Amino acid sequence: MISYNLRKLKSGLMQALVWLALIMALIPLFSIILEVVLKGASSINIDFLTKPTPTVGEVGGGAANAIQGTLITIGLASLVGIPVGLMSGIFLSEYSEARLSYAIRFFNDVLSGFPSIVIGIFGYTLIVLSFGFSVIAAAFALSIIVIPIVTRTTEEALKLVPLTVREAAISLGIPRWKTTVSVVLNAARKGIVTGVLLSFARIAGESAPVLITMGYWRWWFAGLDKPVANLALNVYIFAISPFENWRALAWGSSLVLIVLVLGANVLVRILTRERY
Amino acid sequence: MTTSNEKEKRKQLEAVAKVELPVFASPYKFELEGLNAWFGTKQVLKDINMKIKDRTVTAIIGPSGCGKTTLIRCLNRMHEVVPKARVSGRVLFNGVDIYNGNVDPVQIRRKIGMIFQKPNPFPMMSIYDNVAAGLKLNGIRDKKVLSPIVERSLRMAGLWEEVKDELDKPGVSLSGGQQQRLCIARALAVEPEVILMDEPTSALDPIASSRIEMLIRTLAKDYTVVIVTHNMQQAARISDFTAFLFLGELIEYGPTDQIFENPKNELTEKYITGKFG
């Protein structure tokens, strides 16, 4: 009887510990969201969404140019990074020899662990030094962040699809590539979408590589070979500024970033939701 | 109007069922000549010679690891899908060697369907899409062409009555036995000539198993069925011919009655009477 009570006590203790850990993990999450929403919501208005960055001493102004710039930059980075990552993941899971995959997977993991500022410097030396600060340079650096994330999650998602499903398709006389595209990718799409969203959220908030490849720019988009404003950099520059309206801009930009990532999450989940 | 429609349908079907393999008159669907198979350096089939008659059920029996599954996977070139797997010898299908360099394995597999040990409907696909998958992925998207084929295949697999009102439900939501019949319907939809079955009832309960067994007998009227089974009673019940495999060698092959009632080889007798296995 004593040992049973002891066991119950231990079980209760463990449960309490797990709950505690959960609460500790959720506190920062909710306090950040609450803080950003409370402080950011008040600075979001028509001006914020339609006007570009104000100059020193200018009253009002907005972050419309930064929203535009962020969408263009991460859009371009995703356009390059997602297909490359997807195909690398497919290669690793479906076509590669075991030893080759091992090597590629290792280097891919190393790449995904790279500090983003190092990737920024890579983009700087490779593109900025010859072509100057530009959207292309920033998108290039960000796409290098996207590739390993998408590669890894795609590979993992594809590996979860049982071998027997592939064999079923092949035994129906469906060519290998069609089996991969129509049956295997389809079965794994939930996991793949998760990876894509993860990478999207990650680069939406990146500031270091963007700063190094594009610099801070306060005007509207003027071409892929020129820099453009950016939400994450808005936060970085304005949060420590001496002007009240600039700091409000930083809070607003933070909120827009969070909403952007959340919105993309919800939208993509709806578009790719499982019917079953 | 109708005739042009019919013609169009026919054309689409023929495009898929495109027979690029010449057919020689032969009472045998398969003729295996000196078939050897390896996984890496391990030889799993040794010099198999056997002929399989059209529209019969042939059961392949033998203890675990004797090469039964490998043997039927050699018949539709699924063996080579596994890395490092290798085959030598000849497998004549309708008189044509399917291992001859000009034969496209994809075409072969369209003519020779396969049912696996564990039911494996495509995840994230409805019942309808599962059955239509083989045709859809070969380019037929017209529902007017697909729907009759889906219905016919499900009827042949004895599943139609159970699922006709819920064709858009996921294939994986069915019970195990229903899933296996769904897989049979899926294989039938591409209009094969042969159906290979790899222990199709080993994951099913007795009632679901007996439904599949009855189905196999019905299928044998139109198709050649080759079935691997661990269950000797099943082999005796449903097959016309039985092959006994041991350690990769074909020990005995003949009419099922003779194999079970009057085996010529001592090993066969020991195996079917349960002295080892």
Chai-1 contact restraints between the chains, C-beta under 6 A:
chainA,res_idxA,chainB,res_idxB,connection_type,confidence,min_distance_angstrom,max_distance_angstrom,comment,restraint_id
A,T164,B,F116,contact,1.0,0.0,6.0,A-B,restraint_1
A,T164,B,N120,contact,1.0,0.0,6.0,A-B,restraint_2
A,V165,B,N120,contact,1.0,0.0,6.0,A-B,restraint_3
A,A168,B,N120,contact,1.0,0.0,6.0,A-B,restraint_4
A,I170,B,V81,contact,1.0,0.0,6.0,A-B,restraint_5
A,S171,B,M78,contact,1.0,0.0,6.0,A-B,restraint_6
A,S171,B,R109,contact,1.0,0.0,6.0,A-B,restraint_7
A,S171,B,M114,contact,1.0,0.0,6.0,A-B,restraint_8
A,L172,B,G134,contact,1.0,0.0,6.0,A-B,restraint_9
A,L172,B,V190,contact,1.0,0.0,6.0,A-B,restraint_10
A,G173,B,V106,contact,1.0,0.0,6.0,A-B,restraint_11
A,G173,B,R109,contact,1.0,0.0,6.0,A-B,restraint_12
A,G173,B,R110,contact,1.0,0.0,6.0,A-B,restraint_13
A,I174,B,L137,contact,1.0,0.0,6.0,A-B,restraint_14
A,P175,B,V106,contact,1.0,0.0,6.0,A-B,restraint_15
A,K178,B,L137,contact,1.0,0.0,6.0,A-B,restraint_16
A,S182,B,L137,contact,1.0,0.0,6.0,A-B,restraint_17
A,V183,B,F122,contact,1.0,0.0,6.0,A-B,restraint_18
A,N186,B,M124,contact,1.0,0.0,6.0,A-B,restraint_19
A,A187,B,P123,contact,1.0,0.0,6.0,A-B,restraint_20
A,A187,B,M124,contact,1.0,0.0,6.0,A-B,restraint_21
A,Y276,B,P170,contact,1.0,0.0,6.0,A-B,restraint_22
